[in-house]
Amino acid sequence: RPPTRPPARPAGRASYSAGGTFNTGILFLRPTVKGRAFAEEWHANVVSPPPGSRYVSLTSDQQVFNHMMRKPRQWPGVDAPHGSAVMREAWDGGRVTLGSLPLALFLNGHGYFVQRADLRLKVSPFAVHATY
């Protein structure tokens, strides 16, 4: 039986991210056939989810994204080997590879505005997601 919640002490880059909520504040999609197909299906599931689908009750693009990336009724529903930077078998049985962006270069609002992680780490982030 798959676990119903993330482990108390997850570790290992993408394997850690697999146990959390994927944030769609900063997202990169490759302009490949699979990338475009995913974006089109994601849009359709947000704007007009098929009746009776698992997307009908969801209220945001982020919720739909998370449900699309995970296998139904499993936690976390996506897997990554310990230490890996990517997660395989994401979206529809593995049609895309999902990876986590390096936090130091793609900071959340708290890390940038409050913790000033960019100054402590002496890096210039590519982007900052203006979160809480």
TORKOL-4160 file (C-alpha; in steps of 0.2 Angstrom, whole numbers, padded with zeros to 4 digits, m for minus):
132
<pt num="1" X="0000" Y="0000" Z="0000"/>
<pt num="2" X="0008" Y="0017" Z="m0005"/>
<pt num="3" X="0011" Y="0030" Z="0009"/>
<pt num="4" X="m0003" Y="0043" Z="0012"/>
<pt num="5" X="0009" Y="0057" Z="0016"/>
<pt num="6" X="0026" Y="0063" Z="0013"/>
<pt num="7" X="0040" Y="0056" Z="0024"/>
<pt num="8" X="0045" Y="0066" Z="0040"/>
<pt num="9" X="0063" Y="0068" Z="0034"/>
<pt num="10" X="0064" Y="0068" Z="0015"/>
<pt num="11" X="0081" Y="0070" Z="0007"/>
<pt num="12" X="0089" Y="0069" Z="m0010"/>
<pt num="13" X="0085" Y="0084" Z="m0022"/>
<pt num="14" X="0071" Y="0079" Z="m0033"/>
<pt num="15" X="0066" Y="0064" Z="m0022"/>
<pt num="16" X="0063" Y="0077" Z="m0009"/>
<pt num="17" X="0053" Y="0088" Z="m0021"/>
<pt num="18" X="0042" Y="0073" Z="m0026"/>
<pt num="19" X="0035" Y="0073" Z="m0009"/>
<pt num="20" X="0029" Y="0091" Z="m0009"/>
<pt num="21" X="0018" Y="0103" Z="m0019"/>
<pt num="22" X="0025" Y="0108" Z="m0036"/>
<pt num="23" X="0024" Y="0127" Z="m0037"/>
<pt num="24" X="0019" Y="0133" Z="m0054"/>
<pt num="25" X="0025" Y="0151" Z="m0050"/>
<pt num="26" X="0041" Y="0148" Z="m0060"/>
<pt num="27" X="0040" Y="0135" Z="m0073"/>
<pt num="28" X="0050" Y="0130" Z="m0089"/>
<pt num="29" X="0043" Y="0119" Z="m0102"/>
<pt num="30" X="0053" Y="0114" Z="m0117"/>
<pt num="31" X="0045" Y="0118" Z="m0134"/>
<pt num="32" X="0044" Y="0100" Z="m0139"/>
<pt num="33" X="0030" Y="0090" Z="m0145"/>
<pt num="34" X="0027" Y="0083" Z="m0128"/>
<pt num="35" X="0030" Y="0099" Z="m0119"/>
<pt num="36" X="0017" Y="0108" Z="m0130"/>
<pt num="37" X="0005" Y="0093" Z="m0128"/>
<pt num="38" X="0007" Y="0094" Z="m0109"/>
<pt num="39" X="0003" Y="0113" Z="m0109"/>
<pt num="40" X="m0012" Y="0111" Z="m0120"/>
<pt num="41" X="m0019" Y="0097" Z="m0109"/>
<pt num="42" X="m0015" Y="0107" Z="m0093"/>
<pt num="43" X="m0024" Y="0122" Z="m0100"/>
<pt num="44" X="m0039" Y="0112" Z="m0105"/>
<pt num="45" X="m0040" Y="0104" Z="m0088"/>
<pt num="46" X="m0039" Y="0121" Z="m0079"/>
<pt num="47" X="m0052" Y="0130" Z="m0091"/>
<pt num="48" X="m0064" Y="0116" Z="m0095"/>
<pt num="49" X="m0060" Y="0100" Z="m0086"/>
<pt num="50" X="m0069" Y="0085" Z="m0093"/>
<pt num="51" X="m0085" Y="0080" Z="m0083"/>
<pt num="52" X="m0082" Y="0067" Z="m0070"/>
<pt num="53" X="m0063" Y="0069" Z="m0071"/>
<pt num="54" X="m0052" Y="0071" Z="m0056"/>
<pt num="55" X="m0049" Y="0090" Z="m0061"/>
<pt num="56" X="m0067" Y="0096" Z="m0060"/>
<pt num="57" X="m0066" Y="0100" Z="m0041"/>
<pt num="58" X="m0049" Y="0109" Z="m0042"/>
<pt num="59" X="m0048" Y="0128" Z="m0041"/>
<pt num="60" X="m0031" Y="0133" Z="m0048"/>
<pt num="61" X="m0018" Y="0129" Z="m0061"/>
<pt num="62" X="m0006" Y="0123" Z="m0048"/>
<pt num="63" X="m0018" Y="0110" Z="m0041"/>
<pt num="64" X="m0022" Y="0104" Z="m0059"/>
<pt num="65" X="m0003" Y="0103" Z="m0062"/>
<pt num="66" X="0000" Y="0093" Z="m0046"/>
<pt num="67" X="m0014" Y="0081" Z="m0050"/>
<pt num="68" X="m0007" Y="0079" Z="m0068"/>
<pt num="69" X="0010" Y="0075" Z="m0062"/>
<pt num="70" X="0005" Y="0062" Z="m0050"/>
<pt num="71" X="m0002" Y="0044" Z="m0052"/>
<pt num="72" X="m0020" Y="0044" Z="m0046"/>
<pt num="73" X="m0023" Y="0039" Z="m0028"/>
<pt num="74" X="m0004" Y="0037" Z="m0024"/>
<pt num="75" X="0008" Y="0047" Z="m0013"/>
<pt num="76" X="0018" Y="0054" Z="m0019"/>
<pt num="77" X="0013" Y="0047" Z="m0036"/>
<pt num="78" X="0029" Y="0052" Z="m0044"/>
<pt num="79" X="0047" Y="0046" Z="m0040"/>
<pt num="80" X="0065" Y="0051" Z="m0041"/>
<pt num="81" X="0080" Y="0041" Z="m0036"/>
<pt num="82" X="0089" Y="0048" Z="m0021"/>
<pt num="83" X="0101" Y="0062" Z="m0027"/>
<pt num="84" X="0093" Y="0063" Z="m0044"/>
<pt num="85" X="0089" Y="0080" Z="m0051"/>
<pt num="86" X="0074" Y="0073" Z="m0061"/>
<pt num="87" X="0058" Y="0064" Z="m0058"/>
<pt num="88" X="0053" Y="0051" Z="m0071"/>
<pt num="89" X="0036" Y="0044" Z="m0075"/>
<pt num="90" X="0027" Y="0061" Z="m0073"/>
<pt num="91" X="0011" Y="0065" Z="m0083"/>
<pt num="92" X="0002" Y="0051" Z="m0091"/>
<pt num="93" X="0014" Y="0037" Z="m0087"/>
<pt num="94" X="0030" Y="0046" Z="m0091"/>
<pt num="95" X="0027" Y="0057" Z="m0106"/>
<pt num="96" X="0037" Y="0070" Z="m0098"/>
<pt num="97" X="0052" Y="0072" Z="m0086"/>
<pt num="98" X="0050" Y="0083" Z="m0071"/>
<pt num="99" X="0064" Y="0092" Z="m0063"/>
<pt num="100" X="0067" Y="0103" Z="m0048"/>
<pt num="101" X="0075" Y="0120" Z="m0052"/>
<pt num="102" X="0090" Y="0125" Z="m0041"/>
<pt num="103" X="0083" Y="0135" Z="m0026"/>
<pt num="104" X="0098" Y="0147" Z="m0026"/>
<pt num="105" X="0095" Y="0152" Z="m0044"/>
<pt num="106" X="0076" Y="0152" Z="m0043"/>
<pt num="107" X="0072" Y="0159" Z="m0026"/>
<pt num="108" X="0055" Y="0161" Z="m0018"/>
<pt num="109" X="0050" Y="0177" Z="m0010"/>
<pt num="110" X="0055" Y="0173" Z="0008"/>
<pt num="111" X="0072" Y="0167" Z="0002"/>
<pt num="112" X="0075" Y="0182" Z="m0008"/>
<pt num="113" X="0067" Y="0197" Z="0002"/>
<pt num="114" X="0068" Y="0191" Z="0020"/>
<pt num="115" X="0083" Y="0178" Z="0021"/>
<pt num="116" X="0093" Y="0187" Z="0007"/>
<pt num="117" X="0099" Y="0170" Z="0002"/>
<pt num="118" X="0106" Y="0178" Z="m0014"/>
<pt num="119" X="0118" Y="0189" Z="m0004"/>
<pt num="120" X="0123" Y="0175" Z="0008"/>
<pt num="121" X="0126" Y="0163" Z="m0007"/>
<pt num="122" X="0134" Y="0176" Z="m0018"/>
<pt num="123" X="0123" Y="0172" Z="m0033"/>
<pt num="124" X="0112" Y="0182" Z="m0044"/>
<pt num="125" X="0096" Y="0172" Z="m0046"/>
<pt num="126" X="0088" Y="0170" Z="m0063"/>
<pt num="127" X="0071" Y="0173" Z="m0056"/>
<pt num="128" X="0062" Y="0177" Z="m0040"/>
<pt num="129" X="0044" Y="0171" Z="m0037"/>
<pt num="130" X="0036" Y="0184" Z="m0027"/>
<pt num="131" X="0027" Y="0173" Z="m0014"/>
<pt num="132" X="0023" Y="0177" Z="0004"/>
